[in-house]
């Protein structure tokens, strides 16, 4: 063949039910060198099952000059919106034996070289323009023909699958405006807390940024001053003061101060959730008196506590004395995180 120009060896269409003929503009020596693929636009490309059978699914007709191509005719009515791919697939084989002198002539040599050129052209098309040949039967946009992956549906992306690729689906991809609306919302279950990651430490419920910062600054306290100190009964556990904390995690701390009129033999202070009741001894401060007539004060053990409901916290004490005694002190609850 004296003149065979560079050619695109693949063409694709979106089918129409009123059209059965589709043209191709490349040379294929044999009608078996033409492959036709047909698939739904939303289907995963599977070349082995999408390929049509010659003379069963389609026929091939060449132009008067076969180097300019021709057209295929579908032997069925196509569904509108399906992808149709016409591809040249010359087999990489050569049957001419030039060792036989009778076969060594210009016509046979020209045919063999033409076949090699066709193979080079289709390989060039694959390597430079359709290197992901796994999706050969998937429609490619005409704006940039044969040079990019097929367009994906919303919320899809390409992932490896076996020896090829397939389209994966993202569960949800909100737009920028949706994200902005979520961030602007002050509802804990639907605002920036669930995106940025502000959560309370107890139940992992999302909270707003402002509420999170407010939680960190939450402090509840009760202060019984020296002028308002309470009278004690010897050997009896009594509450100096109490506060109520809300659901969440809190740091509790405080101090007690005793003033006797006579002598004291010992002094104990603690924080508990039960009124005027000793907790475990690991949670009390206790001092044996070296100066039984002097006033004294000390901090009580700090505690970290998590509660699910509103809870009363008590600052309590116990002392033994001979005459009279009073006590005052401070009780603090500092929020680590709150349940909103």
C-alpha positions as CSV (number, residue, x, y, z in Angstrom):
1,X,0.0,0.0,0.0
2,X,1.8,3.2,-1.2
3,X,0.3,5.7,1.4
4,X,-0.9,4.9,4.9
5,X,-1.1,8.0,7.1
6,X,-0.9,8.2,10.9
7,X,-4.4,7.3,12.2
8,X,-6.3,7.2,15.4
9,X,-7.2,3.6,15.9
10,X,-10.2,4.0,18.2
11,X,-13.4,5.9,18.1
12,X,-16.3,6.1,20.6
13,X,-19.9,7.1,20.6
14,X,-22.9,7.5,22.9
15,X,-25.6,5.4,21.2
16,X,-29.0,6.5,20.0
17,X,-31.8,4.0,19.6
18,X,-32.6,5.6,16.2
19,X,-29.1,5.0,14.9
20,X,-27.5,1.6,14.0
21,X,-24.5,2.8,11.8
22,X,-21.4,4.2,13.3
23,X,-18.3,5.2,11.3
24,X,-14.6,4.7,11.9
25,X,-11.7,6.5,10.1
26,X,-8.9,4.1,10.2
27,X,-7.7,1.2,8.1
28,X,-8.2,-2.4,9.1
29,X,-7.2,-5.0,6.6
30,X,-9.7,-7.6,7.7
31,X,-13.2,-7.2,9.3
32,X,-11.9,-9.4,12.1
33,X,-9.4,-6.7,12.9
34,X,-12.3,-4.5,14.1
35,X,-13.5,-4.9,17.7
36,X,-16.8,-3.4,18.9
37,X,-17.6,-2.9,22.6
38,X,-21.1,-2.0,23.9
39,X,-22.0,-1.2,27.6
40,X,-24.3,0.8,29.8
41,X,-22.8,4.1,30.9
42,X,-23.1,3.2,34.6
43,X,-21.7,-0.3,34.3
44,X,-18.2,-1.3,35.3
45,X,-16.1,-1.9,32.1
46,X,-15.5,-5.7,31.5
47,X,-14.0,-6.1,28.0
48,X,-14.5,-9.8,27.9
49,X,-18.3,-9.5,28.3
50,X,-18.8,-6.1,26.6
51,X,-17.3,-7.1,23.3
52,X,-19.8,-7.8,20.5
53,X,-19.4,-10.8,18.1
54,X,-18.9,-10.1,14.4
55,X,-21.9,-11.0,12.2
56,X,-23.9,-11.6,15.3
57,X,-23.8,-8.1,16.9
58,X,-22.6,-6.1,14.0
59,X,-21.2,-6.1,10.4
60,X,-18.3,-4.1,8.9
61,X,-18.5,-2.1,5.7
62,X,-15.4,-0.4,4.2
63,X,-15.3,2.8,2.2
64,X,-14.2,2.6,-1.5
65,X,-10.7,3.5,-0.2
66,X,-10.4,1.2,2.8
67,X,-7.5,3.2,4.2
68,X,-10.1,5.9,5.1
69,X,-12.1,3.5,7.2
70,X,-15.8,2.6,6.9
71,X,-18.7,1.9,9.3
72,X,-20.2,-0.8,11.4
73,X,-23.9,-1.7,11.4
74,X,-25.4,-2.9,14.6
75,X,-27.7,-5.9,14.1
76,X,-29.9,-4.9,17.0
77,X,-31.5,-1.6,18.2
78,X,-29.1,0.0,20.7
79,X,-30.2,1.6,23.9
80,X,-29.9,5.3,24.0
81,X,-27.1,6.5,26.2
82,X,-24.9,3.3,26.0
83,X,-21.2,3.6,25.2
84,X,-20.1,2.1,21.8
85,X,-16.4,1.7,21.1
86,X,-14.9,0.8,17.7
87,X,-11.3,-0.3,18.0
88,X,-8.7,-1.7,15.6
89,X,-7.0,-4.8,17.0
90,X,-4.6,-6.3,14.4
91,X,-3.2,-9.6,15.7
92,X,0.5,-9.4,16.3
93,X,1.3,-12.3,13.9
94,X,3.0,-12.7,10.5
95,X,2.4,-15.7,8.3
96,X,4.5,-14.9,5.3
97,X,7.7,-17.0,4.9
98,X,10.2,-15.0,2.9
99,X,12.6,-17.9,2.9
100,X,10.5,-19.3,0.1
101,X,11.7,-17.5,-3.0
102,X,8.2,-17.7,-4.5
103,X,6.8,-15.7,-1.5
104,X,9.5,-13.0,-1.8
105,X,7.8,-10.4,-4.0
106,X,6.8,-6.8,-3.7
107,X,3.1,-7.5,-2.9
108,X,3.8,-9.9,0.0
109,X,6.6,-7.6,1.3
110,X,4.3,-4.6,1.1
111,X,1.5,-6.5,3.0
112,X,3.9,-7.6,5.7
113,X,5.2,-4.1,6.2
114,X,1.7,-2.7,6.2
115,X,0.8,-5.1,9.0
116,X,3.8,-4.1,11.1
117,X,2.9,-0.4,10.6
118,X,-0.7,-1.0,11.7
119,X,0.6,-2.7,14.8
120,X,2.9,0.2,15.5
121,X,0.0,2.7,15.1
122,X,-2.3,0.9,17.5
123,X,0.4,0.4,20.0
124,X,1.3,4.0,19.8
125,X,-2.4,4.8,20.4
126,X,-2.4,2.6,23.5
127,X,0.9,3.8,24.9
128,X,0.6,7.5,24.4
129,X,-3.1,8.1,24.5
130,X,-4.9,5.1,26.2
131,X,-2.3,3.6,28.5
132,X,-5.1,2.3,30.7
133,X,-6.4,-0.1,28.2
134,X,-8.5,-1.9,30.8
135,X,-11.1,0.8,30.3
136,X,-11.0,0.7,26.5
137,X,-14.8,0.1,26.3
138,X,-15.6,3.1,28.5
139,X,-16.6,6.4,26.9
140,X,-14.0,9.1,26.7
141,X,-15.1,12.8,26.4
142,X,-14.7,14.2,22.9
143,X,-13.2,17.4,24.3
144,X,-9.9,15.6,24.9
145,X,-10.4,12.4,22.9
146,X,-8.7,9.2,24.0
147,X,-6.3,11.0,26.5
148,X,-8.0,10.7,29.9
149,X,-9.9,8.4,32.1
150,X,-13.7,8.2,31.7
151,X,-15.7,10.7,33.6
152,X,-16.9,9.5,37.0
153,X,-20.2,9.9,38.7
154,X,-20.4,12.3,41.7
155,X,-18.6,11.0,44.8
156,X,-16.6,8.4,42.8
157,X,-12.8,7.9,42.5
158,X,-10.5,5.5,40.7
159,X,-9.0,2.6,42.8
160,X,-7.0,-0.4,41.9
161,X,-8.9,-3.7,41.6
162,X,-7.1,-6.9,40.7
163,X,-5.1,-6.4,37.6
164,X,-7.1,-3.3,36.5
165,X,-8.9,-0.3,38.0
166,X,-12.5,0.3,39.0
167,X,-14.6,3.2,40.2
168,X,-15.1,3.4,44.0
169,X,-17.7,5.5,45.7
170,X,-17.2,8.0,48.6
171,X,-20.0,7.8,51.1
172,X,-20.5,11.6,51.3
173,X,-18.6,14.6,50.0
174,X,-20.3,17.7,51.2
175,X,-19.7,20.9,49.3
176,X,-17.7,23.8,50.7
177,X,-21.0,25.7,51.3
178,X,-22.3,22.7,53.3
179,X,-19.1,22.6,55.4
180,X,-19.4,26.3,56.0
181,X,-23.0,25.9,57.2
182,X,-21.9,23.1,59.5
183,X,-19.1,25.1,61.0
184,X,-21.4,28.1,61.5
185,X,-24.1,26.1,63.3
186,X,-24.3,26.2,67.1
187,X,-25.9,22.8,67.3
188,X,-23.4,20.3,68.9
189,X,-24.5,17.4,66.8
190,X,-24.2,19.2,63.4
191,X,-21.5,21.9,63.8
192,X,-17.8,22.2,63.6
193,X,-17.4,20.1,66.7
194,X,-18.1,17.0,64.7
195,X,-15.7,18.1,62.0
196,X,-12.8,19.7,63.9
197,X,-13.0,17.3,66.8
198,X,-14.1,19.0,70.0
199,X,-15.6,16.2,72.1
200,X,-16.3,15.8,75.8
201,X,-14.1,13.1,77.5
202,X,-17.0,11.0,78.9
203,X,-19.3,10.2,76.0
204,X,-17.5,11.6,73.0
205,X,-20.4,13.8,72.1
206,X,-19.4,16.7,69.8
207,X,-19.7,20.2,71.2
208,X,-19.2,23.7,69.9
209,X,-15.9,25.4,70.1
210,X,-17.3,28.1,72.3
211,X,-19.0,25.5,74.6
212,X,-15.7,23.5,74.7
213,X,-13.8,26.6,75.8
214,X,-16.5,27.4,78.3
215,X,-16.2,23.9,79.7
216,X,-12.5,24.4,80.3
217,X,-13.2,27.6,82.2
218,X,-16.1,26.2,84.3
219,X,-15.3,26.5,88.0
220,X,-17.7,26.0,90.9
221,X,-16.7,26.9,94.4
222,X,-18.0,27.5,97.9
223,X,-16.0,29.5,100.4
224,X,-16.7,29.4,104.1
225,X,-14.7,32.3,105.6
226,X,-13.2,32.5,109.0
227,X,-16.0,34.9,110.1
228,X,-18.6,32.4,109.0
229,X,-16.9,29.3,110.4
230,X,-19.1,26.5,111.7
231,X,-19.2,25.0,115.2
232,X,-18.1,21.4,115.6
233,X,-19.1,18.5,117.8
234,X,-16.2,16.5,119.2
235,X,-15.6,13.2,117.4
236,X,-18.4,13.8,115.0
237,X,-18.1,14.1,111.2
238,X,-19.6,17.3,109.9
239,X,-19.9,19.1,106.5
240,X,-18.2,22.5,106.2
241,X,-19.9,23.3,102.9
242,X,-21.1,21.7,99.6
243,X,-21.5,22.4,95.9
244,X,-23.5,20.7,93.1
245,X,-21.7,19.7,89.9
246,X,-23.3,18.8,86.5
247,X,-22.6,15.8,84.3
248,X,-19.0,15.6,83.2
249,X,-15.5,15.2,84.4
250,X,-14.3,17.4,87.3
251,X,-11.2,18.1,89.3
252,X,-12.1,18.6,93.0
253,X,-9.8,20.2,95.6
254,X,-10.0,22.4,98.7
255,X,-8.7,23.1,102.3
256,X,-9.9,23.1,105.9
257,X,-9.0,25.3,108.9
258,X,-9.6,24.5,112.5
259,X,-9.8,26.9,115.5
260,X,-10.1,25.2,119.0
261,X,-11.0,27.0,122.3
262,X,-9.5,24.2,124.3
263,X,-7.2,21.4,123.1
264,X,-7.5,19.2,120.0
265,X,-6.0,15.7,119.7
266,X,-6.4,15.3,115.9
267,X,-7.9,16.9,112.8
268,X,-9.2,15.3,109.6
269,X,-10.5,16.7,106.3
270,X,-11.8,15.3,103.0
271,X,-14.0,15.6,99.9
272,X,-16.8,13.1,99.3
273,X,-20.1,12.6,97.5
274,X,-21.7,11.3,100.7
275,X,-22.6,13.8,103.4
276,X,-20.4,13.8,106.5
277,X,-19.0,10.4,105.7
278,X,-15.4,9.2,105.7
279,X,-14.2,8.1,102.2
280,X,-11.4,5.7,101.7
281,X,-8.5,6.7,103.9
282,X,-6.4,7.3,100.7
283,X,-8.7,10.4,100.2
284,X,-8.4,12.1,103.6
285,X,-5.8,14.4,105.2
286,X,-5.2,13.8,108.9
287,X,-2.9,15.6,111.3
288,X,-2.1,14.6,114.9
289,X,-1.8,17.7,117.0
290,X,1.6,18.6,118.4
291,X,0.3,22.0,119.8
292,X,-3.2,20.9,121.1
293,X,-4.2,24.6,121.7
294,X,-3.2,26.1,118.4
295,X,-5.3,26.7,115.2
296,X,-4.2,24.8,112.1
297,X,-5.2,24.3,108.4
298,X,-4.2,22.0,105.5
299,X,-5.3,21.1,102.0
300,X,-7.5,18.0,101.4
301,X,-6.6,15.4,98.7
302,X,-7.4,16.5,95.1
303,X,-9.8,14.1,93.3
304,X,-10.8,13.6,89.7
305,X,-14.5,12.5,89.4
306,X,-16.8,11.7,86.5
307,X,-20.6,11.9,87.0
308,X,-23.5,11.3,84.7
309,X,-26.1,13.3,86.7
310,X,-26.1,16.4,88.9
311,X,-24.1,15.4,92.0
312,X,-23.6,17.1,95.4
313,X,-20.0,17.3,96.6
314,X,-19.2,17.8,100.3
315,X,-16.2,19.3,102.1
316,X,-16.2,17.5,105.5
317,X,-14.1,17.3,108.7
318,X,-13.8,15.5,112.0
319,X,-11.8,16.4,115.1
320,X,-11.7,15.6,118.8
321,X,-11.4,18.4,121.4
322,X,-12.0,19.2,125.0
323,X,-13.9,22.5,124.9
324,X,-15.2,24.0,121.6
325,X,-13.9,24.2,118.1
326,X,-14.9,25.7,114.8
327,X,-13.9,25.1,111.1
328,X,-13.9,26.9,107.8
329,X,-12.6,26.1,104.4
330,X,-12.9,26.3,100.6
331,X,-14.2,23.7,98.1
332,X,-13.5,23.9,94.4
333,X,-14.7,21.9,91.3
334,X,-13.0,22.7,88.1
335,X,-14.5,21.2,84.9
336,X,-12.3,19.1,82.7
337,X,-15.1,18.4,80.2
338,X,-18.9,18.6,80.4
339,X,-21.7,16.6,78.9
340,X,-24.0,19.0,77.0
